[in-house]
Amino acid sequence: MATSSRLPRGAWSIGPSGPVLGVAVWSALSPGAAHADDTLMPRIVHEACSEYEKGKSFTITARFEDESQLFDPKVMFRVRADTHWRPMPFTKDTATDNFVAVLAAKDLRGPLEYFIEVFDEFGNGPARMGSPEAPIRVVPARSPAPCQQVPVPIAPPTIVDAGPVGAATPFVTTPAPPPAPGACDGADRPLYCEPWLWAAVGTAVLAGVGVTVYFVAFAGEEEPPQTRDSVRLIVVGPDPTDNGLRQGRWP
């Protein structure tokens, strides 16, 4: 039966194929495990892909976070046609501190199911991403959609040293210059600066607007026709044939 020796802090080890038995052996080799301060399971960072490329190997990437050393991190996988789970151990990528497990193309036939599990050196676990009852499912595709299984960590902001306190340049305030005199401020100012001129112009403009409004309002109305009484004159003169008129007598 394979066992793992104690490794430096931050390292990891592959234990036996049976994780429960492996933890028992590890705990037996570490008498102080039962009294360890670390009682929490490792934390798994992993975002599953929805597809893998058909006919190619598939790499599963994860990150494990724990205060203690890791023990037996692995992927348990199967295809839909299988009924039993097969383990694939993780290996550490020293360039990124991530862990990778590569599933060979010959082992991938159709939809893939898997879950991730890991213990720490004190037997805390298994911590799992997925489970035998609810595994992660990935389907084959000719052109799978790209995915980032482990988020890229954000670098902390860079703090620039501003120097010792009190070494800053003193703050000097300069009074603002007075405004330049305008054209209407002098004694010989032009005519357009006189307020009475603009008062007269405003009055004339208002009068013009009022006349315009009046004509616009009443231009369409026609004056009613004027009615006049007709007068008939009848002029009657004396009859020249009258004898009395001839003799100089008026009737």
ROMIVEX-680528 format. One record per atom (N, C-alpha, C): residue in one letter; x, y negated, z. Coordinates in steps of 0.02 Angstrom, whole numbers, padded with zeros to 5 digits, always signed. Each point is the difference from the previous one (the first is absolute). Layout:
REM ROMIVEX-680528
AXYZ...
This chain:
REM ROMIVEX-680528
M+00043+00059+00000M-00043-00059+00000M+00044-00061+00000A-00014-00046-00047A+00041-00060-00007A-00019-00051+00052T+00050-00036+00026T-00013-00053+00047T+00037-00061-00022S-00012-00058+00032S+00033-00062-00017S+00037-00026+00061S+00061-00023-00011S+00039-00029+00054S-00017-00074+00007R+00015-00030+00058R-00016-00069+00013R+00041-00045-00045L-00032-00049-00031L+00032-00043-00049L+00005-00070+00029P+00042-00043-00029P+00003-00070+00022P-00067-00035-00010R-00010-00053+00037R-00063-00037-00003R-00013-00025-00071G-00061+00010-00024G-00018-00021-00067G+00009+00054-00052A+00035+00055+00016A+00008+00055-00046A-00061+00045+00004W-00002+00050-00044W-00057+00046+00000W+00026+00069-00015S-00042+00050+00011S+00021+00069-00009S-00058+00041-00027I+00016+00050-00038I-00049+00048-00026I-00002+00059+00048G-00059+00014+00025G-00007+00055+00046G-00023+00062-00035P-00024+00049+00035P-00025+00062-00030P-00064-00012-00038S-00020+00049-00038S-00060-00007-00041S-00062-00006+00043G-00001+00028+00058G-00057-00006+00045G+00009-00058+00046P-00036-00056-00009P+00013-00060+00040P-00014+00009+00074V-00050+00039+00019V-00016+00008+00071V+00056+00040+00034L+00023+00053-00033L+00055+00039+00028L+00063-00041+00003G+00010-00042-00052G+00060-00041-00002G+00001-00049+00058V-00056-00030+00017V-00003-00046+00056V+00014+00037+00065A-00025+00061+00006A+00012+00038+00061A+00074+00013+00009V+00034+00020-00055V+00072+00012+00003V+00037-00064+00017W-00020-00057-00033W+00033-00064+00012W-00009-00021+00073S-00060+00009+00027S-00012-00019+00070S+00041+00043+00047A+00008+00063-00017A+00040+00045+00043A+00072-00021+00000L+00025-00026-00057L+00069-00022-00003L+00010-00068+00031S-00054-00037+00013S+00004-00067+00029S-00038-00001+00065P+00031+00017+00057P-00037+00004+00064P-00030-00066+00020G+00028-00056-00021G-00028-00064+00020G-00059-00022-00041A-00022+00040-00048A-00055-00021-00043A-00064-00010+00039A-00013+00041+00049A-00063-00006+00037A-00002-00064+00041H+00058-00029+00013H+00002-00061+00040H+00020-00061-00041A-00007+00006-00066A+00021-00054-00043A-00048-00059+00006D+00027-00060-00010D-00042-00060+00000D-00043-00005-00063D+00023+00029-00054D-00036-00004-00064D-00054+00053+00000T-00063-00022+00002T-00056+00047-00001T-00045-00012-00061L+00023-00041-00047L-00040-00016-00058L+00024+00040-00061M-00046+00017-00043M+00017+00035-00062M+00032-00049-00050P+00039+00025-00046P+00028-00045-00052P-00056-00031-00042R+00015-00057-00028R-00048-00035-00044R+00020+00012-00072I-00049+00017-00041I+00012+00016-00071I-00024-00059-00043V+00042-00024-00044V-00017-00053-00048V-00001+00031-00069H-00059+00003-00031H-00006+00032-00065H-00066-00022-00032E+00004-00018-00063E-00059-00016-00040E-00003+00048-00059A-00050+00042+00000A-00003+00054-00049A-00016-00025-00070C+00029+00033-00050C-00017-00013-00069C-00064+00038-00018S-00035-00023-00049S-00060+00035-00022S+00014+00049-00057E+00058-00008-00034E+00016+00043-00058E+00075+00016+00001Y+00017+00057-00031Y+00070+00015-00013Y+00007+00019-00074E+00060-00006-00027E+00010+00012-00071E+00000+00075-00014K-00043+00019-00046K-00007+00071-00016K+00064+00027-00032G+00022+00058+00023G+00060+00032-00027G+00065-00026+00029K-00002-00046+00048K+00060-00028+00031K-00001+00013+00075S+00059-00002+00030S+00003+00007+00073S-00032-00062+00032F-00022+00007+00061F-00035-00053+00035F+00036-00013+00066T+00020-00063+00011T+00037-00019+00060T-00047-00034+00049I-00002+00025+00061I-00039-00029+00054I+00048-00038+00046T-00014-00063+00012T+00043-00043+00039T-00037-00023+00063A+00034-00001+00056A-00030-00022+00063A+00054-00031+00044R-00021-00037+00050R+00045-00028+00051R-00027+00020+00068F+00047+00019+00044F-00019+00021+00068F+00031-00048+00050E-00041-00021+00049E+00023-00047+00050E-00011+00031+00069D+00054+00003+00039D-00006+00028+00068D+00060-00024+00041E-00009-00004+00065E+00054-00020+00044E+00052+00055+00009S-00021+00062-00013S+00045+00057+00009S+00019+00029-00068Q+00039+00054+00003Q+00020+00033-00062Q-00058+00040-00028L-00002+00005-00066L-00053+00036-00034L+00017+00074-00004F-00053+00040-00004F+00009+00073-00005F-00050+00027-00051D+00027+00038-00047D-00038+00039-00049D-00051-00042-00040P+00021-00056-00032P-00047-00036-00044P-00008+00039-00065K-00061+00011-00022K-00011+00041-00059K-00068-00015-00031V-00007+00023-00062V-00064-00003-00037V-00027+00071-00003M-00063+00008+00017M-00034+00063-00009M-00046-00008-00061F+00009+00041-00052F-00036-00011-00062F-00027+00066-00028R-00047-00009-00045R-00027+00056-00038R-00037-00029-00060V-00011+00042-00050V-00044-00018-00055V-00068+00031+00012R-00049-00023-00037R-00068+00023+00013R-00007+00076-00006A+00040+00029-00043A-00007+00072-00010A+00028+00041+00059D+00043-00031+00041D+00030+00037+00056D-00044-00007+00063T+00009+00047+00044T-00037-00001+00063T+00045-00013+00060H+00066+00005-00009H+00046-00010+00056H+00043-00062-00014W+00025-00029+00054W+00041-00060-00004W+00074+00019-00002R+00038-00038-00039R+00072+00011-00005R+00037-00063+00024P+00053+00008+00038P+00037-00058+00026P+00053-00024-00049M+00010-00065+00000M+00055-00031-00037M+00032-00051+00046P+00063+00012+00023P+00031-00046+00048P+00017-00067-00032F-00001-00052+00041F+00022-00066-00022F+00076-00005+00006T+00029-00038-00045T+00070-00020+00005T+00003-00076+00005K+00050-00025+00036K+00004-00071+00012K+00038-00035-00056D-00029-00056-00024D+00034-00043-00048D+00037-00053+00039T+00066+00006+00003T+00040-00046+00041T-00001-00071-00026A-00017-00009-00063A-00001-00068-00029A-00060-00040+00024T-00056+00034+00015T-00061-00035+00019T-00027+00020+00068D+00029+00053+00031D-00025+00027+00064D-00068+00033-00009N-00022+00012-00061N-00061+00038-00012N+00016+00074-00004F-00051+00042+00002F+00007+00071-00007F-00037+00023-00062V+00029+00045-00038V-00030+00023-00062V-00004+00076+00000A-00054+00024-00031A-00010+00072-00010A-00020+00009-00073V+00038+00040-00037V-00011+00009-00072V-00034+00066-00012L-00059-00002-00031L-00036+00060-00018L+00016+00016-00072A+00024+00060-00013A+00020+00021-00068A-00060+00004-00046A+00013-00012-00064A-00054+00002-00049A-00031+00070-00005K+00041+00052+00010K-00027+00069-00006K-00049+00016+00057D+00003-00039+00054D-00045+00012+00056D-00064-00041-00005L-00005-00041-00051L-00058-00044-00007L-00043+00024-00059R-00057+00026+00017R-00047+00025-00051R-00070-00026+00018G-00018-00055-00029G-00065-00028+00014G+00002-00048+00059P-00058-00014+00030P-00004-00047+00056P+00044+00024+00059L+00032-00049+00031L+00046+00013+00055L-00032-00023+00066E+00010+00039+00053E-00022-00018+00067E+00061+00004+00046Y+00006-00051+00044Y+00057+00002+00046Y-00016-00041+00063F+00040+00012+00051F-00001-00043+00059F+00072-00002+00027I+00014-00053+00038I+00067-00011+00028I-00004+00009+00075E+00052+00032+00029E+00002+00007+00072E+00073-00005+00024V+00008-00023+00063V+00066-00009+00029V-00007+00001+00076F+00053+00024+00034F+00005-00003+00073F+00059-00046+00017D+00006-00016+00064D+00062-00031+00023D+00039+00051+00042E+00058-00019+00024E+00043+00047+00035E-00028+00023+00066F-00050-00035+00028F-00030+00019+00063F-00064+00041-00009G-00015+00019-00062G-00059+00041-00012G-00064-00040-00008N+00003-00066-00004N-00060-00040-00011N-00024+00009-00071G-00060+00025-00009G-00027+00012-00066G-00042+00062-00003P-00017+00023-00060P+00023-00030-00062P-00038-00064-00018A+00037-00051-00022A-00031-00058-00031A-00015+00018-00073R-00059-00016-00022R-00020+00022-00067R-00030-00058-00040M+00013+00004-00065M-00035-00041-00050M-00038+00049-00044G-00066+00002+00007G-00040+00054-00029G-00002+00058+00049S-00034+00053-00019S-00006+00059+00043S-00019+00060-00042P+00004+00061+00027P-00023+00057-00040P-00074-00004-00017E-00039-00030+00045E-00072-00006-00014E-00016-00058-00047A+00039-00052+00001A-00011-00059-00043A+00066-00021-00031P+00025+00038-00049P+00065-00016-00029P-00004-00059-00049I+00059-00025-00018I+00005-00052-00052I-00004+00035-00067R-00039-00027-00047R-00009+00032-00065R+00027-00045-00055V+00038+00032-00045V+00031-00035-00057V-00014+00042-00062V-00021-00032-00054V-00018+00036-00062V+00053-00014-00053P+00011+00049-00045P+00049-00011-00054P-00028-00047-00053A+00047-00035-00034A-00020-00047-00053A+00058-00007-00048R-00017-00015-00063R+00052-00010-00051R+00040-00064+00015S-00034-00053+00017S+00032-00064+00017S-00028-00023+00067P+00029+00023+00054P-00028-00018+00066P+00010-00074+00015A-00045-00026+00039A+00005-00070+00022A+00058-00007+00048P+00039-00054-00005P+00056-00010+00047P-00026-00012+00070C+00040+00021+00049C-00019-00009+00070C+00063-00009+00042Q-00007-00035+00056Q+00054-00012+00047Q-00017+00037+00064Q+00033+00058+00011Q-00019+00043+00056Q+00023-00029+00067V+00054-00039+00000V+00024-00032+00061V+00008-00074-00014P-00035-00044+00035P+00006-00072-00013P+00072-00023+00012V+00021-00048-00040V+00067-00028+00007V+00000-00046+00061P+00045+00011+00047P+00001-00043+00060P+00017-00072-00018I-00030-00046+00035I+00012-00072-00011I+00059-00022+00042A+00048-00031-00032A+00060-00024+00035A-00019-00057+00047P+00030-00003+00059P-00015-00055+00047P+00025-00066-00028P-00031-00055+00018P+00022-00065-00027P+00070-00018+00025T+00037-00036-00041T+00067-00022+00017T-00004-00065+00039I+00033-00001+00058I+00000-00060+00043I+00065-00037-00011V-00004-00063-00018V+00059-00041-00013V+00016-00040+00063D+00064+00003+00021D+00022-00036+00059D+00005-00074-00015A-00037-00041+00035A+00000-00072-00012A+00053-00036+00039G+00043+00036+00036G+00053-00034+00038G-00021-00013+00071P+00045-00025+00041P-00016-00012+00070P-00052-00055+00008V-00035+00003+00056V-00051-00049+00014V+00032-00068+00013G-00027-00052-00028G+00026-00067+00009G+00048-00022-00054A+00016+00046-00047A+00047-00018-00053A-00036-00027-00061A-00065-00007+00004A-00037-00024-00058A+00012-00074-00012T-00007-00021-00061T+00009-00070-00018T-00056-00042+00032P+00017-00056+00034P-00052-00040+00032P-00048-00028-00052F-00062-00004+00021F-00053-00024-00044F-00003-00076+00002V+00009-00032-00056V+00002-00073-00005V-00061-00022-00040T-00036-00048+00027T-00058-00027-00035T+00017-00068-00027T-00019-00014-00061T+00011-00064-00033T-00067-00033-00013P-00011-00063+00024P-00065-00031-00011P-00013-00010-00074A-00062+00005-00019A-00019-00008-00070A+00004-00074-00018P+00022-00017-00061P+00005-00069-00022P-00069-00031-00007P-00007-00065+00011P-00066-00032-00008P-00021+00001-00072P-00065-00001-00012P-00024+00002-00070P+00018-00064-00037A+00013+00007-00064A+00018-00057-00042A-00061-00046-00008P+00010-00067-00001P-00057-00046-00010P-00033+00009-00068G-00066-00006+00000G-00037+00008-00062G-00004-00066-00039A-00031+00004-00059A-00005-00059-00044A-00049-00051+00028C-00047+00023+00044C-00051-00046+00025C+00018-00028+00070D+00061+00013+00023D+00018-00023+00067D+00031-00071+00001G+00023-00024-00057G+00033-00065-00003G-00050-00058-00005A+00026-00061+00010A-00043-00059-00004A-00021-00015-00072D+00042+00017-00049D-00016-00013-00070D-00028+00063-00033R-00046+00032+00035R-00029+00061-00027R-00044-00015-00060P-00006+00047-00046P-00041-00011-00060P-00074-00004+00016L-00038-00019-00052L-00072-00012+00009L-00037+00065+00018Y+00023+00056-00026Y-00038+00062+00012Y+00006+00023+00073C+00043-00032+00040C+00004+00018+00071C-00052-00037+00042E-00036-00050-00028E-00048-00039+00039E-00064+00040+00012P-00023+00004+00061P-00061+00040+00013P-00062-00030-00030W-00005-00068-00005W-00061-00030-00028W-00009+00019-00073L+00057+00011-00036L-00006+00019-00071L-00034+00068-00006W+00020+00047+00042W-00030+00066-00005W-00071+00001+00026A-00017-00047+00047A-00070-00005+00021A-00044-00024-00056A+00025-00050-00039A-00039-00025-00057A-00007+00053-00054V+00054+00037-00013V-00004+00054-00050V-00050+00053+00021G+00000+00017+00064G-00048+00050+00023G-00072-00023-00006T-00013-00066+00015T-00067-00026-00007T-00024+00002-00072A+00045-00019-00046A-00018+00000-00070A-00015+00070-00025V+00040+00048+00023V-00011+00069-00021V-00067+00025+00026L-00017-00016+00062L-00065+00022+00027L-00058-00032-00037A+00007-00065-00018A-00054-00033-00037A-00009+00032-00068G+00056+00015-00034G-00005+00032-00065G-00033+00069+00004V+00017+00036+00053V-00031+00066+00007V-00075-00006+00013G-00020-00052+00039G-00072-00008+00013G-00038-00018-00063V+00027-00045-00042V-00034-00018-00063V-00005+00060-00046T+00053+00038-00002T-00001+00059-00044T-00053+00050+00022V-00005+00010+00065V-00051+00046+00025V-00070-00025-00015Y-00011-00066+00005Y-00065-00028-00013Y-00021+00013-00072F+00045-00016-00048F-00018+00009-00070F-00008+00073-00018V+00039+00043+00031V-00008+00071-00015V-00067+00025+00026A-00022-00028+00057A-00063+00024+00030A-00061-00026-00036F+00003-00061-00027F-00060-00031-00028F+00004-00010-00076A+00052+00024-00033A+00006-00012-00073A-00053+00038-00038G-00024+00055+00024G-00048+00041-00038G-00071-00023+00007E-00015-00049+00043E-00069-00021+00009E-00017-00056-00050E-00058+00006-00035E-00023-00050-00048E-00047-00050+00035E+00005-00062-00020E-00044-00051+00029E-00071+00010-00028P-00050-00007+00041P-00070+00008-00025P-00018-00057-00047P-00038+00013-00053P-00020-00052-00048P-00043-00053+00035Q+00011-00063-00019Q-00039-00055+00029Q-00066-00009-00039T-00053-00007+00038T-00067-00010-00031T-00020-00074+00004R-00023-00028-00055R-00021-00071-00004R-00074-00004-00022D-00035-00048+00028D-00071-00012-00021D+00000-00038-00066S-00040+00022-00047S-00006-00034-00066S-00052-00057+00005V+00015-00055-00030V-00044-00060-00001V-00019-00015-00073R-00066-00008-00013R-00025-00015-00068R-00023-00073-00003L+00032-00037-00044L-00017-00071-00007L-00044-00010-00062I-00054-00037+00009I-00045-00017-00057I-00002-00076-00005V+00024-00024-00054V+00000-00073-00012V-00058-00017-00047V-00044-00047+00022V-00059-00022-00041V+00008-00074-00016G+00003-00018-00061G+00005-00070-00022G-00067-00027-00027P-00005-00064-00008P-00063-00029-00028P-00008+00019-00073D-00062+00005-00019D-00016+00017-00069D+00007-00062-00043P+00044+00001-00047P+00011-00061-00042P-00060-00015-00044T-00044+00045-00008T-00058-00012-00044T-00057-00034+00036D+00011-00007+00067D-00054-00032+00039D-00003-00074-00018N-00063-00028-00012N-00010-00070-00020N+00018-00046+00057G-00015+00019+00060G+00016-00044+00055G+00075-00008+00007L+00037+00050-00013L+00072-00005+00005L+00027-00045-00053R-00033+00002-00058R+00021-00044-00054R-00011-00073+00018Q-00053-00013+00037Q-00016-00068+00017Q+00035-00023+00063G+00042+00038+00029G+00039-00019+00057G-00036+00013+00065R-00051+00044+00001R-00034+00015+00061R+00018+00072+00021W+00013+00008+00063W+00012+00067+00027W-00063+00028+00025P-00008+00059-00004P-00062+00030+00026P-00005-00008+00075
